[in-house]
Amino acid sequence: MLLESFYQLVMGADDPDELKLPRDSFERRLRDELPNLVSRNEFTDWYSNSTGRPACEPLVLVGRLLLQMRYGLTDVQVVERARRDLGFRYALHLDGRAASPSVTTLRRFRRKLRERMGDDFLHRRVLALATARGLIPDIGLQAQDSTNTDCRGAVIDTFNLIAAGIRQVIRVVARALGREPSHLAAEWQMSRYLARSIKGQAAIDWTNEEERNALLTEEIRDADRLPTLVAALGVALPPTVDEALALLRDVARQDVEELEDGSFKIKRGTAKGRIVSITDPKARHGRKSSSKKIVGFKTHVQGTIASQFVTGIVMTDAGKHDSEPSVDLIDQSAQVALKPDEVVGDAAYGTGANIRACANLGVSILTKLSGRPTANSIGKREFGVDLEGMSVTCPGGKTTTEFTMVKDPAGGVERVPSFKFPKSSCQSCPLVERCCSDTRKGGRRFVQLNAYEAELQQLKEFNATPRAKDVLRSRSAIERLISHLVRMGMRHARFFGMHMVQYQAYLTAAAYNLQRIFTLTKWSTA
């Protein structure tokens, strides 16, 4: 009886209750909301009179993009689901035996949508719909945080990285010349670089440092002679060739040092900004915390606290500091009329430079004070700083106005004041043993200010207010929001290249925000 009832269902049936779709399911609500997000008239100029209407309705393809990101599916998976899943077919208006668009059709539409409407088209549309329905009343205070996104490109060791760079140059040049890469590689005596792993092809003793260095030196010298070989072709080549050569030049030198005899070896440590993948050259090493290393990208998110909408989302390489995209996130939210007055974040966002940059946009950054008090010393945060009177007061009640201008320890060109307390005052202070190592040794205490001291003092004043505790506690809301994005697939890049991962982030945010609309309005539409 169960099987008989199932096979009586019509593919793409119009009755969601017959399909057992819950009232608040994404598929059921998407079918009704699609016309509110996009209109068929927006796509009329995409097709000429000679080619006629497209074989697949654009609204079906827009809906498929949202379903893909909502459930974290690949292009192939979402196409298969649209063929077999009755819920998907209902959401996309694929009635009866209507064919589901192919993977090629989906990718072609996605590319055209990006080119004509912009990467953030659906993200902006969904937020506009939420705003029009009054679902985002809490834009004044928003939160920022980040999470790691693993790159799609292969992350490989130095030997294979250089070999992959050489292989890419050969393939790009061969494609431009209309030749087979294997023939061009043989002509240049570089056939071994077409193998998947040069380490698997090299018959050396990997425990022998001299043999490892010899292989590395051969790779670097082959990389060095490639520009000459390309120039000797004597033909005009596309910009992609120069890009591939520049990338090879970078990866061939980033991990090595030259020895006295002209050979090379892998140097200790990791170069700052090290390229980790040939197929994803924007990916980098980075850290989410002191104990957590990441490889690839960071997804930076800004969202509302109570309503839980994503108002800004920015991709950077993993090596970027969390605070660097704060201005970009605020700009994004301003473009959709959701600019906050205040932004709360963790201590990483409380840098003086970030506070000042956001203040220039009219937005206050609110964070905990960075650093922690220690039992063996009294930190600078415990000293009172009067910038107008140019004085510093210690916790023991002693004040000094004596200072000298010194170089900013943060590396800026601006000189900053370094205050010093009289030695006699420090040694007679009851806190002398606790203050710092200098006072414990019979010396005096120095307090050096920051080029952004005014901003840091404002942050310190905020932390001392009764409101600070509740505001800083509300920051955890952004972590819940990010967890939803991660479940939708934002932990892993689905595309190569940071620009495409940024597009993935926009689409994922659009799918999440649309789900949020459904959640907040489910009872009114039941």
SVG drawing of the C-alpha trace seen along z (x, -y; Angstrom):
<svg xmlns="http://www.w3.org/2000/svg" viewBox="-3 -70 83 72">
<polyline fill="none" stroke="black" stroke-width="0.4" points="0.0,0.0 2.9,-2.4 4.6,-1.9 1.3,-2.1 0.5,-5.4 4.0,-6.8 3.8,-5.9 0.4,-7.6 2.1,-10.9 2.5,-13.1 5.9,-14.6 5.6,-18.2 2.2,-17.9 0.6,-21.2 -0.7,-20.2 2.1,-20.6 -0.1,-18.7 -0.2,-15.7 3.6,-15.9 3.8,-16.1 5.7,-19.3 5.6,-21.1 4.1,-24.5 7.3,-26.2 9.6,-24.2 12.0,-26.1 10.7,-24.5 7.1,-25.3 7.7,-28.9 10.2,-29.5 7.6,-28.7 5.5,-31.6 8.3,-34.0 10.3,-33.7 8.0,-36.2 8.6,-38.7 12.4,-38.5 12.7,-38.6 10.5,-39.3 10.5,-37.7 10.6,-41.2 14.1,-41.7 15.4,-39.0 13.7,-40.0 16.7,-41.8 18.9,-38.7 17.5,-37.1 17.3,-38.5 14.3,-38.1 16.2,-35.6 17.0,-33.3 13.5,-33.7 12.7,-32.8 15.1,-30.6 14.4,-26.8 14.4,-27.2 12.5,-29.8 15.0,-32.2 12.9,-32.1 13.5,-28.3 17.3,-28.9 17.2,-31.6 15.2,-29.2 17.7,-26.5 20.6,-28.7 18.9,-29.4 18.0,-25.7 21.6,-24.8 23.0,-27.1 20.3,-26.4 21.2,-22.7 24.9,-23.0 24.7,-21.1 27.1,-20.9 26.0,-21.8 25.5,-18.2 23.7,-17.4 21.2,-20.2 20.4,-19.2 19.8,-15.6 17.6,-16.7 15.5,-18.9 14.9,-15.8 13.9,-13.4 13.0,-15.3 9.2,-16.2 9.8,-19.0 12.4,-20.6 10.2,-20.3 7.3,-21.9 9.5,-24.8 10.7,-25.3 7.2,-25.0 8.5,-21.9 5.0,-20.4 4.3,-17.1 7.2,-15.8 8.8,-19.2 12.6,-18.7 15.0,-20.0 17.7,-22.4 21.1,-20.8 24.3,-21.6 25.6,-23.5 22.4,-25.6 22.8,-26.4 26.4,-27.4 25.7,-29.5 22.9,-31.3 24.9,-31.9 27.7,-33.4 25.3,-35.7 23.6,-36.7 26.9,-37.7 27.8,-39.7 24.5,-41.6 23.1,-41.8 26.3,-41.8 27.6,-39.3 25.4,-40.4 22.2,-40.7 20.2,-38.0 21.7,-39.1 20.5,-42.6 17.0,-41.5 16.4,-39.3 17.5,-42.0 15.2,-44.5 12.3,-42.0 13.0,-41.6 13.3,-45.4 10.0,-46.0 8.3,-43.6 9.7,-45.3 11.6,-42.2 14.9,-44.0 14.1,-46.7 17.3,-46.3 19.9,-47.7 21.4,-50.2 23.7,-47.6 25.1,-44.8 27.9,-42.3 31.0,-41.2 33.0,-38.0 34.8,-35.6 35.1,-31.9 37.5,-29.9 36.6,-28.7 38.9,-26.0 40.0,-26.7 39.0,-24.3 42.5,-24.3 45.0,-21.6 47.4,-22.6 50.7,-21.0 54.3,-21.0 57.1,-23.1 58.4,-20.5 55.0,-19.9 54.0,-23.5 56.9,-24.6 56.2,-21.7 52.5,-22.7 53.5,-26.2 55.7,-25.0 52.9,-22.7 50.4,-25.5 52.7,-27.7 53.1,-24.9 49.4,-24.3 48.5,-28.0 51.1,-28.5 50.1,-25.3 46.4,-26.4 47.3,-29.8 49.3,-28.1 46.7,-25.5 49.2,-22.7 49.2,-19.7 50.8,-20.4 52.7,-17.0 54.3,-18.0 55.4,-21.4 56.7,-20.0 58.8,-17.4 60.2,-20.1 61.3,-22.1 62.5,-18.9 60.0,-19.3 57.8,-16.3 58.2,-15.2 56.3,-18.3 53.1,-17.0 52.9,-14.2 50.5,-14.6 53.3,-14.5 56.9,-15.2 57.9,-13.5 56.4,-10.3 58.4,-10.5 61.7,-11.4 63.9,-8.3 65.8,-9.8 66.4,-9.0 64.1,-11.4 66.1,-11.0 69.2,-12.4 69.3,-16.2 71.7,-16.5 69.4,-14.6 66.5,-16.6 68.4,-19.9 69.5,-18.7 65.9,-18.0 64.8,-21.4 67.6,-23.2 66.6,-21.5 63.0,-22.7 64.0,-26.3 66.4,-26.4 63.7,-25.0 61.3,-27.7 64.0,-30.4 64.4,-29.4 60.7,-29.3 60.4,-33.0 63.2,-32.8 61.6,-29.8 58.3,-31.6 59.9,-34.7 61.7,-32.7 58.4,-31.6 58.2,-35.0 54.4,-35.3 51.9,-37.4 50.4,-35.6 47.4,-36.4 47.8,-38.0 47.1,-34.6 50.7,-33.6 52.2,-36.5 50.0,-35.8 51.1,-32.2 54.8,-33.2 54.4,-35.8 52.8,-33.2 55.6,-30.7 58.2,-33.3 56.7,-33.9 56.3,-30.2 59.8,-29.3 61.4,-31.6 59.1,-31.9 60.2,-28.8 63.9,-28.5 67.3,-30.0 70.4,-29.9 73.5,-28.2 77.1,-29.3 77.5,-26.9 74.4,-28.2 72.1,-25.4 69.0,-25.8 67.4,-24.3 64.1,-24.8 64.5,-27.4 63.2,-27.2 59.9,-28.8 57.0,-30.0 57.1,-33.2 54.5,-35.8 51.8,-35.7 53.0,-32.4 51.1,-31.1 49.8,-27.6 48.0,-26.5 48.6,-27.0 44.9,-26.4 43.8,-28.8 46.6,-31.4 44.7,-33.8 44.5,-31.2 46.9,-31.7 48.0,-30.3 46.4,-32.0 45.1,-31.7 41.6,-31.9 43.2,-31.9 46.6,-31.3 45.9,-27.6 43.9,-27.2 45.7,-27.3 43.6,-27.7 44.5,-27.4 42.5,-29.2 40.1,-32.1 38.3,-33.8 34.6,-34.6 33.9,-37.9 30.2,-38.4 28.2,-41.3 24.7,-40.6 21.9,-41.9 21.6,-40.8 17.9,-39.9 16.5,-39.4 19.7,-37.5 20.1,-38.7 23.4,-38.9 23.8,-42.5 27.4,-42.2 29.7,-39.3 33.3,-39.7 35.9,-37.1 39.6,-37.6 42.6,-35.4 43.2,-33.5 46.2,-35.7 44.1,-38.9 43.5,-40.2 39.9,-39.9 39.5,-43.7 40.7,-44.6 37.3,-44.1 35.2,-46.0 34.9,-49.0 33.9,-46.9 31.2,-45.2 29.8,-48.5 29.9,-49.8 28.0,-46.7 25.2,-47.2 25.0,-50.9 24.3,-50.1 21.2,-48.2 20.1,-50.9 21.1,-48.7 24.1,-50.7 24.6,-50.3 25.4,-53.0 27.4,-50.6 29.2,-47.3 30.2,-44.9 33.0,-42.3 35.6,-40.4 38.9,-42.0 40.5,-41.5 38.2,-44.3 39.3,-46.7 42.5,-47.9 43.0,-51.7 43.2,-51.8 39.9,-49.9 38.1,-52.1 39.3,-55.2 38.4,-53.9 34.9,-52.9 34.4,-56.2 35.2,-58.0 32.1,-56.3 30.0,-57.3 30.1,-53.8 31.4,-53.0 33.3,-49.8 32.6,-48.2 34.8,-45.4 36.4,-44.2 39.8,-45.6 42.6,-43.6 45.2,-41.9 44.8,-40.4 46.0,-41.7 48.8,-39.5 49.6,-38.7 53.2,-39.9 52.7,-43.3 50.2,-46.1 49.2,-46.7 48.9,-50.0 45.1,-49.7 45.1,-50.2 46.7,-53.6 44.6,-56.7 45.5,-58.7 44.6,-62.4 45.3,-63.3 44.2,-66.9 46.4,-67.6 49.1,-65.2 49.5,-63.3 49.3,-59.7 48.2,-58.5 49.2,-55.1 46.9,-52.9 48.8,-54.0 47.6,-57.6 50.9,-59.1 50.7,-61.4 53.4,-62.3 53.6,-64.9 57.1,-64.0 57.4,-62.3 59.6,-62.1 58.5,-61.4 59.6,-58.0 59.1,-55.9 55.7,-54.2 56.3,-50.5 53.5,-49.5 55.6,-50.6 53.9,-53.8 55.8,-57.0 54.1,-59.0 56.1,-59.5 54.2,-58.9 54.8,-60.1 56.5,-57.8 55.6,-58.9 58.1,-58.2 57.4,-58.3 60.1,-59.6 62.3,-56.9 61.7,-58.1 57.9,-57.9 58.0,-54.4 60.3,-53.1 58.2,-54.6 54.9,-53.3 53.3,-50.3 52.8,-48.7 56.5,-48.7 56.8,-44.9 53.8,-44.3 54.1,-47.2 56.8,-45.8 60.2,-44.2 61.9,-47.6 60.4,-48.8 61.2,-45.5 64.9,-46.1 65.0,-49.6 64.0,-51.5 61.1,-53.5 57.9,-52.8 57.4,-53.9 54.0,-54.1 54.1,-54.5 51.0,-55.7 49.7,-54.6 49.2,-56.6 45.5,-55.8 45.4,-56.5 42.3,-58.6 40.3,-55.8 41.7,-53.3 40.7,-55.5 37.2,-55.9 37.0,-52.1 38.2,-51.9 35.6,-54.4 32.9,-52.3 34.0,-49.2 33.5,-51.0 29.9,-51.8 26.9,-49.8 25.8,-49.1 29.0,-47.5 28.3,-44.1 25.0,-43.6 26.4,-44.8 29.5,-42.7 27.4,-39.6 25.2,-40.2 28.2,-39.5 27.5,-35.8 24.5,-36.2 26.9,-36.5 28.4,-33.1 24.9,-31.5 24.4,-33.2 27.7,-32.0 27.0,-28.5 23.9,-28.5 26.1,-29.6 28.6,-26.9 25.8,-24.3 24.9,-25.6 28.4,-24.8 30.3,-28.0 33.1,-26.1 34.3,-24.8 34.8,-26.8 32.8,-25.4 34.7,-27.4 38.3,-28.3 39.4,-31.9 38.5,-34.4 36.1,-36.3 34.0,-33.2 34.1,-32.3 32.9,-35.8 30.0,-35.0 29.3,-31.8 29.3,-33.8 26.7,-36.3 24.5,-33.4 24.8,-31.5 23.8,-34.7 20.9,-35.2 19.6,-31.7 20.1,-32.0 18.3,-35.4 15.5,-34.0 15.1,-31.1 15.2,-33.7 12.3,-35.5 10.3,-32.3 11.1,-31.6 10.0,-35.0 6.8,-35.0 5.7,-31.3 2.8,-31.8 1.3,-34.8 1.3,-32.7 0.2,-29.4"/>
</svg>
